[in-house]
Amino acid sequence: MAINVNTHAADAKPDDLTWIKGIGPTVERLLFERGIFRVHQIAALGDDEIRVIERTVGLAGRIAREARITPARAL
């Protein structure tokens, strides 16, 4: 499954994802490495995409469990 994350302009500064509860500098870096640079990208993730990200960054259920999507969608 491909995750549609191609919304980051090369010259644009990424969002600070660490304001979302449970995302620290390490998880933020892992998300950046996978092309996720914006809060709206996190908010738009579907359940299948969340599971793929959890597996690839070693979070195994933490995104859903810690409700990281909810604060991103609140914007």
mmJSON file of the N, C-alpha and C atoms, coordinates in Angstrom:
{"data_MODEL":{"atom_site":{
"group_PDB":["ATOM","ATOM","ATOM","ATOM","ATOM","ATOM","ATOM","ATOM","ATOM","ATOM","ATOM","ATOM","ATOM","ATOM","ATOM","ATOM","ATOM","ATOM","ATOM","ATOM","ATOM","ATOM","ATOM","ATOM","ATOM","ATOM","ATOM","ATOM","ATOM","ATOM","ATOM","ATOM","ATOM","ATOM","ATOM","ATOM","ATOM","ATOM","ATOM","ATOM","ATOM","ATOM","ATOM","ATOM","ATOM","ATOM","ATOM","ATOM","ATOM","ATOM","ATOM","ATOM","ATOM","ATOM","ATOM","ATOM","ATOM","ATOM","ATOM","ATOM","ATOM","ATOM","ATOM","ATOM","ATOM","ATOM","ATOM","ATOM","ATOM","ATOM","ATOM","ATOM","ATOM","ATOM","ATOM","ATOM","ATOM","ATOM","ATOM","ATOM","ATOM","ATOM","ATOM","ATOM","ATOM","ATOM","ATOM","ATOM","ATOM","ATOM","ATOM","ATOM","ATOM","ATOM","ATOM","ATOM","ATOM","ATOM","ATOM","ATOM","ATOM","ATOM","ATOM","ATOM","ATOM","ATOM","ATOM","ATOM","ATOM","ATOM","ATOM","ATOM","ATOM","ATOM","ATOM","ATOM","ATOM","ATOM","ATOM","ATOM","ATOM","ATOM","ATOM","ATOM","ATOM","ATOM","ATOM","ATOM","ATOM","ATOM","ATOM","ATOM","ATOM","ATOM","ATOM","ATOM","ATOM","ATOM","ATOM","ATOM","ATOM","ATOM","ATOM","ATOM","ATOM","ATOM","ATOM","ATOM","ATOM","ATOM","ATOM","ATOM","ATOM","ATOM","ATOM","ATOM","ATOM","ATOM","ATOM","ATOM","ATOM","ATOM","ATOM","ATOM","ATOM","ATOM","ATOM","ATOM","ATOM","ATOM","ATOM","ATOM","ATOM","ATOM","ATOM","ATOM","ATOM","ATOM","ATOM","ATOM","ATOM","ATOM","ATOM","ATOM","ATOM","ATOM","ATOM","ATOM","ATOM","ATOM","ATOM","ATOM","ATOM","ATOM","ATOM","ATOM","ATOM","ATOM","ATOM","ATOM","ATOM","ATOM","ATOM","ATOM","ATOM","ATOM","ATOM","ATOM","ATOM","ATOM","ATOM","ATOM","ATOM","ATOM","ATOM","ATOM","ATOM","ATOM","ATOM","ATOM","ATOM","ATOM","ATOM","ATOM","ATOM"],
"id":[1,2,3,4,5,6,7,8,9,10,11,12,13,14,15,16,17,18,19,20,21,22,23,24,25,26,27,28,29,30,31,32,33,34,35,36,37,38,39,40,41,42,43,44,45,46,47,48,49,50,51,52,53,54,55,56,57,58,59,60,61,62,63,64,65,66,67,68,69,70,71,72,73,74,75,76,77,78,79,80,81,82,83,84,85,86,87,88,89,90,91,92,93,94,95,96,97,98,99,100,101,102,103,104,105,106,107,108,109,110,111,112,113,114,115,116,117,118,119,120,121,122,123,124,125,126,127,128,129,130,131,132,133,134,135,136,137,138,139,140,141,142,143,144,145,146,147,148,149,150,151,152,153,154,155,156,157,158,159,160,161,162,163,164,165,166,167,168,169,170,171,172,173,174,175,176,177,178,179,180,181,182,183,184,185,186,187,188,189,190,191,192,193,194,195,196,197,198,199,200,201,202,203,204,205,206,207,208,209,210,211,212,213,214,215,216,217,218,219,220,221,222,223,224,225],
"type_symbol":["N","C","C","N","C","C","N","C","C","N","C","C","N","C","C","N","C","C","N","C","C","N","C","C","N","C","C","N","C","C","N","C","C","N","C","C","N","C","C","N","C","C","N","C","C","N","C","C","N","C","C","N","C","C","N","C","C","N","C","C","N","C","C","N","C","C","N","C","C","N","C","C","N","C","C","N","C","C","N","C","C","N","C","C","N","C","C","N","C","C","N","C","C","N","C","C","N","C","C","N","C","C","N","C","C","N","C","C","N","C","C","N","C","C","N","C","C","N","C","C","N","C","C","N","C","C","N","C","C","N","C","C","N","C","C","N","C","C","N","C","C","N","C","C","N","C","C","N","C","C","N","C","C","N","C","C","N","C","C","N","C","C","N","C","C","N","C","C","N","C","C","N","C","C","N","C","C","N","C","C","N","C","C","N","C","C","N","C","C","N","C","C","N","C","C","N","C","C","N","C","C","N","C","C","N","C","C","N","C","C","N","C","C","N","C","C","N","C","C","N","C","C","N","C","C"],
"label_atom_id":["N","CA","C","N","CA","C","N","CA","C","N","CA","C","N","CA","C","N","CA","C","N","CA","C","N","CA","C","N","CA","C","N","CA","C","N","CA","C","N","CA","C","N","CA","C","N","CA","C","N","CA","C","N","CA","C","N","CA","C","N","CA","C","N","CA","C","N","CA","C","N","CA","C","N","CA","C","N","CA","C","N","CA","C","N","CA","C","N","CA","C","N","CA","C","N","CA","C","N","CA","C","N","CA","C","N","CA","C","N","CA","C","N","CA","C","N","CA","C","N","CA","C","N","CA","C","N","CA","C","N","CA","C","N","CA","C","N","CA","C","N","CA","C","N","CA","C","N","CA","C","N","CA","C","N","CA","C","N","CA","C","N","CA","C","N","CA","C","N","CA","C","N","CA","C","N","CA","C","N","CA","C","N","CA","C","N","CA","C","N","CA","C","N","CA","C","N","CA","C","N","CA","C","N","CA","C","N","CA","C","N","CA","C","N","CA","C","N","CA","C","N","CA","C","N","CA","C","N","CA","C","N","CA","C","N","CA","C","N","CA","C","N","CA","C","N","CA","C","N","CA","C","N","CA","C","N","CA","C","N","CA","C"],
"label_alt_id":[null,null,null,null,null,null,null,null,null,null,null,null,null,null,null,null,null,null,null,null,null,null,null,null,null,null,null,null,null,null,null,null,null,null,null,null,null,null,null,null,null,null,null,null,null,null,null,null,null,null,null,null,null,null,null,null,null,null,null,null,null,null,null,null,null,null,null,null,null,null,null,null,null,null,null,null,null,null,null,null,null,null,null,null,null,null,null,null,null,null,null,null,null,null,null,null,null,null,null,null,null,null,null,null,null,null,null,null,null,null,null,null,null,null,null,null,null,null,null,null,null,null,null,null,null,null,null,null,null,null,null,null,null,null,null,null,null,null,null,null,null,null,null,null,null,null,null,null,null,null,null,null,null,null,null,null,null,null,null,null,null,null,null,null,null,null,null,null,null,null,null,null,null,null,null,null,null,null,null,null,null,null,null,null,null,null,null,null,null,null,null,null,null,null,null,null,null,null,null,null,null,null,null,null,null,null,null,null,null,null,null,null,null,null,null,null,null,null,null,null,null,null,null,null,null],
"label_comp_id":["MET","MET","MET","ALA","ALA","ALA","ILE","ILE","ILE","ASN","ASN","ASN","VAL","VAL","VAL","ASN","ASN","ASN","THR","THR","THR","HIS","HIS","HIS","ALA","ALA","ALA","ALA","ALA","ALA","ASP","ASP","ASP","ALA","ALA","ALA","LYS","LYS","LYS","PRO","PRO","PRO","ASP","ASP","ASP","ASP","ASP","ASP","LEU","LEU","LEU","THR","THR","THR","TRP","TRP","TRP","ILE","ILE","ILE","LYS","LYS","LYS","GLY","GLY","GLY","ILE","ILE","ILE","GLY","GLY","GLY","PRO","PRO","PRO","THR","THR","THR","VAL","VAL","VAL","GLU","GLU","GLU","ARG","ARG","ARG","LEU","LEU","LEU","LEU","LEU","LEU","PHE","PHE","PHE","GLU","GLU","GLU","ARG","ARG","ARG","GLY","GLY","GLY","ILE","ILE","ILE","PHE","PHE","PHE","ARG","ARG","ARG","VAL","VAL","VAL","HIS","HIS","HIS","GLN","GLN","GLN","ILE","ILE","ILE","ALA","ALA","ALA","ALA","ALA","ALA","LEU","LEU","LEU","GLY","GLY","GLY","ASP","ASP","ASP","ASP","ASP","ASP","GLU","GLU","GLU","ILE","ILE","ILE","ARG","ARG","ARG","VAL","VAL","VAL","ILE","ILE","ILE","GLU","GLU","GLU","ARG","ARG","ARG","THR","THR","THR","VAL","VAL","VAL","GLY","GLY","GLY","LEU","LEU","LEU","ALA","ALA","ALA","GLY","GLY","GLY","ARG","ARG","ARG","ILE","ILE","ILE","ALA","ALA","ALA","ARG","ARG","ARG","GLU","GLU","GLU","ALA","ALA","ALA","ARG","ARG","ARG","ILE","ILE","ILE","THR","THR","THR","PRO","PRO","PRO","ALA","ALA","ALA","ARG","ARG","ARG","ALA","ALA","ALA","LEU","LEU","LEU"],
"label_asym_id":["A","A","A","A","A","A","A","A","A","A","A","A","A","A","A","A","A","A","A","A","A","A","A","A","A","A","A","A","A","A","A","A","A","A","A","A","A","A","A","A","A","A","A","A","A","A","A","A","A","A","A","A","A","A","A","A","A","A","A","A","A","A","A","A","A","A","A","A","A","A","A","A","A","A","A","A","A","A","A","A","A","A","A","A","A","A","A","A","A","A","A","A","A","A","A","A","A","A","A","A","A","A","A","A","A","A","A","A","A","A","A","A","A","A","A","A","A","A","A","A","A","A","A","A","A","A","A","A","A","A","A","A","A","A","A","A","A","A","A","A","A","A","A","A","A","A","A","A","A","A","A","A","A","A","A","A","A","A","A","A","A","A","A","A","A","A","A","A","A","A","A","A","A","A","A","A","A","A","A","A","A","A","A","A","A","A","A","A","A","A","A","A","A","A","A","A","A","A","A","A","A","A","A","A","A","A","A","A","A","A","A","A","A","A","A","A","A","A","A","A","A","A","A","A","A"],
"label_entity_id":["1","1","1","1","1","1","1","1","1","1","1","1","1","1","1","1","1","1","1","1","1","1","1","1","1","1","1","1","1","1","1","1","1","1","1","1","1","1","1","1","1","1","1","1","1","1","1","1","1","1","1","1","1","1","1","1","1","1","1","1","1","1","1","1","1","1","1","1","1","1","1","1","1","1","1","1","1","1","1","1","1","1","1","1","1","1","1","1","1","1","1","1","1","1","1","1","1","1","1","1","1","1","1","1","1","1","1","1","1","1","1","1","1","1","1","1","1","1","1","1","1","1","1","1","1","1","1","1","1","1","1","1","1","1","1","1","1","1","1","1","1","1","1","1","1","1","1","1","1","1","1","1","1","1","1","1","1","1","1","1","1","1","1","1","1","1","1","1","1","1","1","1","1","1","1","1","1","1","1","1","1","1","1","1","1","1","1","1","1","1","1","1","1","1","1","1","1","1","1","1","1","1","1","1","1","1","1","1","1","1","1","1","1","1","1","1","1","1","1","1","1","1","1","1","1"],
"label_seq_id":[1,1,1,2,2,2,3,3,3,4,4,4,5,5,5,6,6,6,7,7,7,8,8,8,9,9,9,10,10,10,11,11,11,12,12,12,13,13,13,14,14,14,15,15,15,16,16,16,17,17,17,18,18,18,19,19,19,20,20,20,21,21,21,22,22,22,23,23,23,24,24,24,25,25,25,26,26,26,27,27,27,28,28,28,29,29,29,30,30,30,31,31,31,32,32,32,33,33,33,34,34,34,35,35,35,36,36,36,37,37,37,38,38,38,39,39,39,40,40,40,41,41,41,42,42,42,43,43,43,44,44,44,45,45,45,46,46,46,47,47,47,48,48,48,49,49,49,50,50,50,51,51,51,52,52,52,53,53,53,54,54,54,55,55,55,56,56,56,57,57,57,58,58,58,59,59,59,60,60,60,61,61,61,62,62,62,63,63,63,64,64,64,65,65,65,66,66,66,67,67,67,68,68,68,69,69,69,70,70,70,71,71,71,72,72,72,73,73,73,74,74,74,75,75,75],
"pdbx_PDB_ins_code":[null,null,null,null,null,null,null,null,null,null,null,null,null,null,null,null,null,null,null,null,null,null,null,null,null,null,null,null,null,null,null,null,null,null,null,null,null,null,null,null,null,null,null,null,null,null,null,null,null,null,null,null,null,null,null,null,null,null,null,null,null,null,null,null,null,null,null,null,null,null,null,null,null,null,null,null,null,null,null,null,null,null,null,null,null,null,null,null,null,null,null,null,null,null,null,null,null,null,null,null,null,null,null,null,null,null,null,null,null,null,null,null,null,null,null,null,null,null,null,null,null,null,null,null,null,null,null,null,null,null,null,null,null,null,null,null,null,null,null,null,null,null,null,null,null,null,null,null,null,null,null,null,null,null,null,null,null,null,null,null,null,null,null,null,null,null,null,null,null,null,null,null,null,null,null,null,null,null,null,null,null,null,null,null,null,null,null,null,null,null,null,null,null,null,null,null,null,null,null,null,null,null,null,null,null,null,null,null,null,null,null,null,null,null,null,null,null,null,null,null,null,null,null,null,null],
"Cartn_x":[0.844,0.0,0.888,0.637,1.392,0.703,1.481,0.944,1.146,0.075,0.148,0.624,1.903,2.476,3.193,2.986,3.697,3.084,3.054,2.492,3.481,4.75,5.773,6.62,6.558,7.409,8.846,9.773,11.184,11.719,11.221,11.74,10.919,9.841,8.977,9.514,9.36,9.774,8.688,9.074,8.065,7.403,6.202,5.511,6.273,6.094,6.619,5.6,5.893,4.958,5.046,6.057,6.241,5.197,4.424,3.365,2.234,2.177,1.159,1.605,0.762,1.085,1.592,2.736,3.292,4.284,4.396,5.389,6.538,7.651,8.859,9.782,10.978,11.927,12.266,12.365,12.717,11.606,10.372,9.241,9.048,9.223,9.112,10.128,11.362,12.396,12.008,11.482,11.062,9.924,9.004,7.914,8.462,9.37,9.996,10.696,11.38,12.082,11.118,9.866,8.852,7.974,8.39,7.675,6.497,6.347,5.241,5.811,5.453,6.015,4.977,3.709,2.643,1.593,1.026,-0.047,-1.225,-1.535,-2.685,-2.449,-1.198,-0.917,-1.262,-0.938,-1.267,-2.777,-3.443,-4.898,-5.62,-5.037,-5.684,-5.425,-4.588,-4.254,-5.462,-5.634,-6.67,-6.114,-6.983,-6.578,-5.484,-5.612,-4.599,-3.253,-3.284,-2.041,-1.385,-2.199,-1.677,-0.97,-1.582,-0.959,0.378,0.449,1.703,2.78,2.436,3.41,3.835,2.889,3.228,4.232,4.023,4.954,6.323,6.343,7.623,8.459,7.824,8.601,8.674,8.124,8.22,7.324,6.14,5.225,4.137,3.942,3.018,1.775,0.871,-0.407,-0.418,0.709,0.766,0.021,0.005,-0.674,-2.157,-2.786,-4.212,-4.435,-3.599,-3.764,-3.596,-2.669,-2.402,-3.135,-3.985,-4.868,-4.108,-3.028,-2.261,-3.011,-3.901,-4.635,-5.639,-6.262,-7.289,-6.782,-5.61,-5.164,-4.843,-4.348,-4.041,-5.326,-6.362,-7.642,-8.37,-8.027,-8.69,-8.385,-7.302,-6.969,-7.937],
"Cartn_y":[-1.172,0.0,1.233,2.135,3.38,4.437,5.187,6.264,7.561,8.282,9.524,10.636,10.921,11.95,13.023,13.051,13.961,15.355,15.97,17.311,18.278,17.924,18.765,19.412,20.709,21.411,21.368,21.192,21.023,22.202,23.397,24.568,24.951,24.259,24.58,23.932,24.639,24.112,23.152,21.966,21.021,21.542,21.037,21.363,20.765,21.35,20.775,19.743,18.482,17.414,17.028,17.533,17.139,17.752,18.712,19.252,18.249,17.239,16.194,15.235,15.006,14.149,12.79,12.387,11.085,11.111,12.236,12.343,13.192,12.53,13.218,13.389,13.892,14.129,12.873,11.734,10.504,10.073,10.049,9.667,10.697,11.971,13.011,12.76,12.46,12.191,10.989,9.936,8.755,9.088,9.934,10.358,11.184,12.104,12.91,12.009,10.984,10.054,9.319,9.215,8.532,9.51,10.769,11.75,12.42,12.259,12.891,14.111,15.301,16.552,17.492,17.201,18.134,17.487,18.306,17.843,17.353,18.047,17.634,16.264,15.873,14.532,13.477,13.762,12.824,12.74,13.897,13.935,13.161,13.121,12.478,10.977,10.452,9.023,8.151,7.114,6.121,5.022,4.138,3.06,2.181,1.827,0.976,1.694,2.974,3.75,3.873,4.049,4.127,2.82,1.7,0.406,0.235,0.675,0.583,1.424,2.64,3.515,2.927,2.437,1.831,0.706,-0.12,-1.234,-0.732,0.252,0.683,1.504,2.201,2.97,2.285,1.084,0.31,0.795,1.283,1.79,0.796,-0.235,-1.339,-0.948,-0.225,0.11,1.394,2.035,3.219,4.415,4.583,5.754,5.711,4.583,4.454,4.485,3.779,3.668,5.022,5.817,7.095,8.257,7.945,8.938,10.114,9.839,10.921,11.555,10.824,11.358,12.415,12.238,13.157,14.588,14.841,16.245,16.831,16.014,16.51,16.869,16.092,16.356,17.54,17.909,19.021,20.352,20.397,21.646,21.847],
"Cartn_z":[0.0,0.0,0.0,-0.895,-0.972,-0.129,0.599,1.408,0.638,0.421,-0.334,0.587,0.504,1.363,0.558,-0.727,-1.611,-1.584,-0.404,-0.287,0.329,0.336,0.947,-0.133,-0.234,-1.188,-0.69,-1.601,-1.238,-0.422,-0.669,0.024,1.258,1.527,2.666,3.938,5.039,6.335,6.828,7.316,7.815,9.09,9.359,10.609,11.783,12.945,14.185,14.657,14.385,14.737,16.203,16.912,18.313,19.249,18.773,19.63,19.809,18.939,19.068,20.156,21.132,22.261,21.772,22.288,21.954,20.801,20.101,19.033,19.552,19.784,20.202,19.016,19.265,18.179,17.366,18.01,17.291,16.35,16.833,15.977,14.872,15.199,14.179,13.064,13.42,12.413,11.56,12.181,11.425,10.465,10.889,10.002,8.843,9.134,8.075,7.066,7.555,6.659,5.735,6.151,5.346,4.579,4.537,3.726,4.389,5.691,6.404,7.122,6.6,7.084,7.678,7.475,7.832,8.73,9.612,10.489,9.653,8.56,7.749,7.119,6.898,6.371,7.421,8.664,9.747,9.897,9.864,10.025,8.925,7.737,6.594,6.509,7.394,7.322,7.63,6.828,7.085,7.982,8.43,9.338,8.741,7.465,6.828,6.752,6.431,6.354,7.725,8.752,10.118,10.481,10.154,10.462,9.737,8.484,7.722,8.397,8.776,9.428,10.762,11.534,12.827,12.66,11.655,11.414,10.97,10.076,9.517,10.495,11.432,12.396,13.761,13.856,15.087,16.21,15.876,16.894,17.285,16.522,16.823,17.622,17.002,17.619,18.43,18.599,19.461,18.891,17.583,17.013,17.368,17.114,17.431,18.944,19.682,21.131,21.817,21.358,22.009,21.35,20.394,19.748,19.165,18.449,17.833,16.674,16.062,14.929,15.377,16.529,17.012,17.132,17.778,17.844,16.477,15.572,14.226,13.48,13.67,12.991,13.594,14.821,15.496,14.84,14.066,13.386,12.281],
"occupancy":[1.0,1.0,1.0,1.0,1.0,1.0,1.0,1.0,1.0,1.0,1.0,1.0,1.0,1.0,1.0,1.0,1.0,1.0,1.0,1.0,1.0,1.0,1.0,1.0,1.0,1.0,1.0,1.0,1.0,1.0,1.0,1.0,1.0,1.0,1.0,1.0,1.0,1.0,1.0,1.0,1.0,1.0,1.0,1.0,1.0,1.0,1.0,1.0,1.0,1.0,1.0,1.0,1.0,1.0,1.0,1.0,1.0,1.0,1.0,1.0,1.0,1.0,1.0,1.0,1.0,1.0,1.0,1.0,1.0,1.0,1.0,1.0,1.0,1.0,1.0,1.0,1.0,1.0,1.0,1.0,1.0,1.0,1.0,1.0,1.0,1.0,1.0,1.0,1.0,1.0,1.0,1.0,1.0,1.0,1.0,1.0,1.0,1.0,1.0,1.0,1.0,1.0,1.0,1.0,1.0,1.0,1.0,1.0,1.0,1.0,1.0,1.0,1.0,1.0,1.0,1.0,1.0,1.0,1.0,1.0,1.0,1.0,1.0,1.0,1.0,1.0,1.0,1.0,1.0,1.0,1.0,1.0,1.0,1.0,1.0,1.0,1.0,1.0,1.0,1.0,1.0,1.0,1.0,1.0,1.0,1.0,1.0,1.0,1.0,1.0,1.0,1.0,1.0,1.0,1.0,1.0,1.0,1.0,1.0,1.0,1.0,1.0,1.0,1.0,1.0,1.0,1.0,1.0,1.0,1.0,1.0,1.0,1.0,1.0,1.0,1.0,1.0,1.0,1.0,1.0,1.0,1.0,1.0,1.0,1.0,1.0,1.0,1.0,1.0,1.0,1.0,1.0,1.0,1.0,1.0,1.0,1.0,1.0,1.0,1.0,1.0,1.0,1.0,1.0,1.0,1.0,1.0,1.0,1.0,1.0,1.0,1.0,1.0,1.0,1.0,1.0,1.0,1.0,1.0,1.0,1.0,1.0,1.0,1.0,1.0],
"B_iso_or_equiv":[0.0,0.0,0.0,0.0,0.0,0.0,0.0,0.0,0.0,0.0,0.0,0.0,0.0,0.0,0.0,0.0,0.0,0.0,0.0,0.0,0.0,0.0,0.0,0.0,0.0,0.0,0.0,0.0,0.0,0.0,0.0,0.0,0.0,0.0,0.0,0.0,0.0,0.0,0.0,0.0,0.0,0.0,0.0,0.0,0.0,0.0,0.0,0.0,0.0,0.0,0.0,0.0,0.0,0.0,0.0,0.0,0.0,0.0,0.0,0.0,0.0,0.0,0.0,0.0,0.0,0.0,0.0,0.0,0.0,0.0,0.0,0.0,0.0,0.0,0.0,0.0,0.0,0.0,0.0,0.0,0.0,0.0,0.0,0.0,0.0,0.0,0.0,0.0,0.0,0.0,0.0,0.0,0.0,0.0,0.0,0.0,0.0,0.0,0.0,0.0,0.0,0.0,0.0,0.0,0.0,0.0,0.0,0.0,0.0,0.0,0.0,0.0,0.0,0.0,0.0,0.0,0.0,0.0,0.0,0.0,0.0,0.0,0.0,0.0,0.0,0.0,0.0,0.0,0.0,0.0,0.0,0.0,0.0,0.0,0.0,0.0,0.0,0.0,0.0,0.0,0.0,0.0,0.0,0.0,0.0,0.0,0.0,0.0,0.0,0.0,0.0,0.0,0.0,0.0,0.0,0.0,0.0,0.0,0.0,0.0,0.0,0.0,0.0,0.0,0.0,0.0,0.0,0.0,0.0,0.0,0.0,0.0,0.0,0.0,0.0,0.0,0.0,0.0,0.0,0.0,0.0,0.0,0.0,0.0,0.0,0.0,0.0,0.0,0.0,0.0,0.0,0.0,0.0,0.0,0.0,0.0,0.0,0.0,0.0,0.0,0.0,0.0,0.0,0.0,0.0,0.0,0.0,0.0,0.0,0.0,0.0,0.0,0.0,0.0,0.0,0.0,0.0,0.0,0.0,0.0,0.0,0.0,0.0,0.0,0.0],
"pdbx_formal_charge":[null,null,null,null,null,null,null,null,null,null,null,null,null,null,null,null,null,null,null,null,null,null,null,null,null,null,null,null,null,null,null,null,null,null,null,null,null,null,null,null,null,null,null,null,null,null,null,null,null,null,null,null,null,null,null,null,null,null,null,null,null,null,null,null,null,null,null,null,null,null,null,null,null,null,null,null,null,null,null,null,null,null,null,null,null,null,null,null,null,null,null,null,null,null,null,null,null,null,null,null,null,null,null,null,null,null,null,null,null,null,null,null,null,null,null,null,null,null,null,null,null,null,null,null,null,null,null,null,null,null,null,null,null,null,null,null,null,null,null,null,null,null,null,null,null,null,null,null,null,null,null,null,null,null,null,null,null,null,null,null,null,null,null,null,null,null,null,null,null,null,null,null,null,null,null,null,null,null,null,null,null,null,null,null,null,null,null,null,null,null,null,null,null,null,null,null,null,null,null,null,null,null,null,null,null,null,null,null,null,null,null,null,null,null,null,null,null,null,null,null,null,null,null,null,null],
"auth_seq_id":[1,1,1,2,2,2,3,3,3,4,4,4,5,5,5,6,6,6,7,7,7,8,8,8,9,9,9,10,10,10,11,11,11,12,12,12,13,13,13,14,14,14,15,15,15,16,16,16,17,17,17,18,18,18,19,19,19,20,20,20,21,21,21,22,22,22,23,23,23,24,24,24,25,25,25,26,26,26,27,27,27,28,28,28,29,29,29,30,30,30,31,31,31,32,32,32,33,33,33,34,34,34,35,35,35,36,36,36,37,37,37,38,38,38,39,39,39,40,40,40,41,41,41,42,42,42,43,43,43,44,44,44,45,45,45,46,46,46,47,47,47,48,48,48,49,49,49,50,50,50,51,51,51,52,52,52,53,53,53,54,54,54,55,55,55,56,56,56,57,57,57,58,58,58,59,59,59,60,60,60,61,61,61,62,62,62,63,63,63,64,64,64,65,65,65,66,66,66,67,67,67,68,68,68,69,69,69,70,70,70,71,71,71,72,72,72,73,73,73,74,74,74,75,75,75],
"auth_comp_id":["MET","MET","MET","ALA","ALA","ALA","ILE","ILE","ILE","ASN","ASN","ASN","VAL","VAL","VAL","ASN","ASN","ASN","THR","THR","THR","HIS","HIS","HIS","ALA","ALA","ALA","ALA","ALA","ALA","ASP","ASP","ASP","ALA","ALA","ALA","LYS","LYS","LYS","PRO","PRO","PRO","ASP","ASP","ASP","ASP","ASP","ASP","LEU","LEU","LEU","THR","THR","THR","TRP","TRP","TRP","ILE","ILE","ILE","LYS","LYS","LYS","GLY","GLY","GLY","ILE","ILE","ILE","GLY","GLY","GLY","PRO","PRO","PRO","THR","THR","THR","VAL","VAL","VAL","GLU","GLU","GLU","ARG","ARG","ARG","LEU","LEU","LEU","LEU","LEU","LEU","PHE","PHE","PHE","GLU","GLU","GLU","ARG","ARG","ARG","GLY","GLY","GLY","ILE","ILE","ILE","PHE","PHE","PHE","ARG","ARG","ARG","VAL","VAL","VAL","HIS","HIS","HIS","GLN","GLN","GLN","ILE","ILE","ILE","ALA","ALA","ALA","ALA","ALA","ALA","LEU","LEU","LEU","GLY","GLY","GLY","ASP","ASP","ASP","ASP","ASP","ASP","GLU","GLU","GLU","ILE","ILE","ILE","ARG","ARG","ARG","VAL","VAL","VAL","ILE","ILE","ILE","GLU","GLU","GLU","ARG","ARG","ARG","THR","THR","THR","VAL","VAL","VAL","GLY","GLY","GLY","LEU","LEU","LEU","ALA","ALA","ALA","GLY","GLY","GLY","ARG","ARG","ARG","ILE","ILE","ILE","ALA","ALA","ALA","ARG","ARG","ARG","GLU","GLU","GLU","ALA","ALA","ALA","ARG","ARG","ARG","ILE","ILE","ILE","THR","THR","THR","PRO","PRO","PRO","ALA","ALA","ALA","ARG","ARG","ARG","ALA","ALA","ALA","LEU","LEU","LEU"],
"auth_asym_id":["A","A","A","A","A","A","A","A","A","A","A","A","A","A","A","A","A","A","A","A","A","A","A","A","A","A","A","A","A","A","A","A","A","A","A","A","A","A","A","A","A","A","A","A","A","A","A","A","A","A","A","A","A","A","A","A","A","A","A","A","A","A","A","A","A","A","A","A","A","A","A","A","A","A","A","A","A","A","A","A","A","A","A","A","A","A","A","A","A","A","A","A","A","A","A","A","A","A","A","A","A","A","A","A","A","A","A","A","A","A","A","A","A","A","A","A","A","A","A","A","A","A","A","A","A","A","A","A","A","A","A","A","A","A","A","A","A","A","A","A","A","A","A","A","A","A","A","A","A","A","A","A","A","A","A","A","A","A","A","A","A","A","A","A","A","A","A","A","A","A","A","A","A","A","A","A","A","A","A","A","A","A","A","A","A","A","A","A","A","A","A","A","A","A","A","A","A","A","A","A","A","A","A","A","A","A","A","A","A","A","A","A","A","A","A","A","A","A","A","A","A","A","A","A","A"],
"auth_atom_id":["N","CA","C","N","CA","C","N","CA","C","N","CA","C","N","CA","C","N","CA","C","N","CA","C","N","CA","C","N","CA","C","N","CA","C","N","CA","C","N","CA","C","N","CA","C","N","CA","C","N","CA","C","N","CA","C","N","CA","C","N","CA","C","N","CA","C","N","CA","C","N","CA","C","N","CA","C","N","CA","C","N","CA","C","N","CA","C","N","CA","C","N","CA","C","N","CA","C","N","CA","C","N","CA","C","N","CA","C","N","CA","C","N","CA","C","N","CA","C","N","CA","C","N","CA","C","N","CA","C","N","CA","C","N","CA","C","N","CA","C","N","CA","C","N","CA","C","N","CA","C","N","CA","C","N","CA","C","N","CA","C","N","CA","C","N","CA","C","N","CA","C","N","CA","C","N","CA","C","N","CA","C","N","CA","C","N","CA","C","N","CA","C","N","CA","C","N","CA","C","N","CA","C","N","CA","C","N","CA","C","N","CA","C","N","CA","C","N","CA","C","N","CA","C","N","CA","C","N","CA","C","N","CA","C","N","CA","C","N","CA","C","N","CA","C","N","CA","C","N","CA","C","N","CA","C","N","CA","C","N","CA","C"],
"pdbx_PDB_model_num":[1,1,1,1,1,1,1,1,1,1,1,1,1,1,1,1,1,1,1,1,1,1,1,1,1,1,1,1,1,1,1,1,1,1,1,1,1,1,1,1,1,1,1,1,1,1,1,1,1,1,1,1,1,1,1,1,1,1,1,1,1,1,1,1,1,1,1,1,1,1,1,1,1,1,1,1,1,1,1,1,1,1,1,1,1,1,1,1,1,1,1,1,1,1,1,1,1,1,1,1,1,1,1,1,1,1,1,1,1,1,1,1,1,1,1,1,1,1,1,1,1,1,1,1,1,1,1,1,1,1,1,1,1,1,1,1,1,1,1,1,1,1,1,1,1,1,1,1,1,1,1,1,1,1,1,1,1,1,1,1,1,1,1,1,1,1,1,1,1,1,1,1,1,1,1,1,1,1,1,1,1,1,1,1,1,1,1,1,1,1,1,1,1,1,1,1,1,1,1,1,1,1,1,1,1,1,1,1,1,1,1,1,1,1,1,1,1,1,1,1,1,1,1,1,1]
}}}
